[in-house]
Amino acid sequence: MKDSIIRNLTKSQLRKSLYHFTRLKNLPSIANFDALFSSHKVEPSLSYRRRETAKIVDYQGYLFIANAHLRIADAVMHPDTTQEEFRSYIDKNVFLWPTKRNCQSMINAYSRREPNESFVVFEFDADLLLHDNYNNIKLSKYDSGSSPRFPSRCSYKKSLRMFLPLNQFGLVKNNLVPSKPSEIHEILVLNELSNISKYIKALYCRNITDVTKKWRKYTKNIVEFDGTFD
């Protein structure tokens, strides 16, 4: 079952990689720990109320920046899930994107909101990462952290049921969860993604000098990622 699910997810040539983008300022801490941490792992108190702006945290002597929470309209929330419960759940996960286009779209959105911020992109081996982290991964059909432009027309309600365990992929079919690879919008890894050096295929960055020496062999210029961001 495990191997067949992963083969299904990575069968397309467009889905051989998983992507993660982060602020350039987070790169030293990521390199030091060789890991991507959820904001809840770094500072649990960050999750108790909405972050209207990004927050800077000192984590074991390294800088970590937690992104702001976007405003979610009450109209798109399911009655059984509060805004606080939903934000807390999101904050317990590291987010990956299943295609280059998904990742580009998210970075461009952040770049419009924060035009003076610089970002880097990690490209990971999808097959290996999914295999090693199989029991800690969930899938989302929707952009979980945002609110639809027209909340009253939204075809689904946000709740914790929209996050499908990877081992249930293809077994659950409804409009709330993805049932085929093309429907996957986000991939969530619970708590942290460790030993990331094992999975790196490329690291897109503006200047190679910003990258730790152990990863410079993977570095590509950010313009090769074909985004509109800096």
Secondary structure as UniProt FT lines:
FT   HELIX           2..10
FT   HELIX           13..15
FT   STRAND          17..23
FT   HELIX           24..26
FT   HELIX           27..33
FT   STRAND          35..37
FT   HELIX           39..42
FT   HELIX           44..47
FT   STRAND          55..59
FT   TURN            60..61
FT   STRAND          62..66
FT   HELIX           74..76
FT   TURN            79..80
FT   HELIX           83..91
FT   STRAND          93..97
FT   HELIX           100..113
FT   TURN            115..116
FT   STRAND          119..125
FT   HELIX           126..132
FT   HELIX           134..136
FT   STRAND          137..140
FT   TURN            144..145
FT   HELIX           151..153
FT   HELIX           160..162
FT   STRAND          163..165
FT   HELIX           166..168
FT   TURN            169..171
FT   TURN            175..176
FT   HELIX           181..183
FT   STRAND          186..190
FT   STRAND          192..194
FT   HELIX           196..198
FT   STRAND          200..205
FT   HELIX           208..210
FT   HELIX           213..218
FT   STRAND          219..221
FT   HELIX           222..225
//
